[in-house]
Amino acid sequence: MQVLNEVLLGLLIILIVVNAYACWRVCVGDNYERGQKTMQCAIIWLSPFLGAALCLYLLRDHDSKRRRLDNQDGALLDDSLLDADNAGGDYLARAESDHQ
């Protein structure tokens, strides 16, 4: 009986750590609006392992798509090139001068 209690305690600790990590990843990301983040955290805690796994999978999928878009043609997207000052089309010249 003592071994069973220790196993259950270990599973509970793992559950709490995985859920807390998944909830933290959802909350610190800028992928969702506040209401969506609330619902994601509710899913994580109401369906413990499955909810956390699903949310982490969706975040990973979104992050990999973002990395692919940012890293097209081997160059990282520089957000400063998208501001209003560069609306005239001189963003390529500025990008080349910034990288030299």
C-alpha positions as CSV (number, residue, x, y, z in Angstrom):
1,M,0.0,0.0,0.0
2,Q,2.9,2.4,0.8
3,V,4.3,1.9,-2.8
4,L,0.9,2.7,-4.3
5,N,0.7,5.9,-2.3
6,E,4.2,6.9,-3.5
7,V,3.4,6.2,-7.1
8,L,0.1,8.2,-6.9
9,L,2.0,11.1,-5.2
10,G,4.6,11.0,-8.0
11,L,1.9,11.0,-10.7
12,L,0.2,13.9,-9.0
13,I,3.4,15.9,-8.8
14,I,4.1,15.2,-12.5
15,L,0.5,16.2,-13.4
16,I,0.9,19.5,-11.5
17,V,4.2,20.3,-13.1
18,V,3.1,19.5,-16.7
19,N,-0.1,21.4,-16.3
20,A,1.6,24.4,-14.7
21,Y,4.2,24.5,-17.6
22,A,1.5,24.2,-20.2
23,C,-0.5,27.0,-18.5
24,W,2.6,29.2,-18.3
25,R,3.4,28.6,-22.0
26,V,-0.2,29.6,-23.0
27,C,-0.2,32.7,-20.7
28,V,3.2,34.2,-21.7
29,G,2.7,33.7,-25.4
30,D,1.2,36.3,-27.7
31,N,-0.6,33.7,-29.8
32,Y,-4.1,34.1,-28.2
33,E,-6.3,36.8,-26.8
34,R,-7.0,37.0,-23.1
35,G,-10.3,35.0,-23.3
36,Q,-8.7,32.4,-25.4
37,K,-5.9,32.0,-22.9
38,T,-8.4,31.6,-20.1
39,M,-10.2,28.9,-22.0
40,Q,-6.9,27.1,-22.8
41,C,-5.9,27.1,-19.1
42,A,-9.4,25.8,-18.2
43,I,-9.0,23.0,-20.7
44,I,-5.5,22.2,-19.3
45,W,-6.7,21.9,-15.7
46,L,-10.1,20.2,-16.4
47,S,-8.7,17.5,-18.6
48,P,-5.2,17.2,-17.0
49,F,-2.8,15.2,-19.2
50,L,-4.8,15.4,-22.5
51,G,-5.5,19.1,-22.2
52,A,-1.9,20.0,-21.5
53,A,-0.7,17.8,-24.3
54,L,-3.1,19.3,-26.7
55,C,-2.3,22.9,-25.8
56,L,1.5,22.3,-25.9
57,Y,1.1,20.6,-29.3
58,L,-0.9,23.6,-30.7
59,L,1.7,26.0,-29.3
60,R,4.6,24.0,-30.8
61,D,2.8,23.9,-34.2
62,H,2.2,27.6,-34.1
63,D,5.8,28.4,-33.0
64,S,7.3,26.2,-35.8
65,K,5.1,27.9,-38.4
66,R,6.2,31.3,-37.1
67,R,9.9,30.3,-37.3
68,R,9.4,29.1,-40.9
69,L,7.9,32.4,-41.9
70,D,10.5,34.4,-40.1
71,N,13.4,32.4,-41.5
72,Q,12.4,32.3,-45.2
73,D,15.3,32.7,-47.6
74,G,17.7,32.3,-44.7
75,A,17.1,35.9,-43.4
76,L,15.3,36.7,-40.2
77,L,12.4,39.1,-40.4
78,D,13.4,42.5,-38.9
79,D,10.3,44.1,-37.5
80,S,11.9,47.5,-37.7
81,L,11.8,47.3,-41.4
82,L,8.0,47.2,-41.4
83,D,7.4,50.6,-39.7
84,A,5.9,53.6,-41.3
85,D,9.3,55.2,-42.1
86,N,10.0,52.5,-44.6
87,A,6.7,52.7,-46.4
88,G,8.5,54.3,-49.4
89,G,10.2,51.0,-50.3
90,D,13.7,51.7,-49.0
91,Y,13.5,48.8,-46.6
92,L,15.8,46.6,-48.8
93,A,18.6,49.2,-48.8
94,R,18.2,49.7,-45.1
95,A,18.3,45.9,-44.4
96,E,21.5,45.5,-46.4
97,S,23.2,48.4,-44.6
98,D,22.0,47.1,-41.2
99,H,23.5,43.6,-41.9
100,Q,26.9,45.0,-43.0
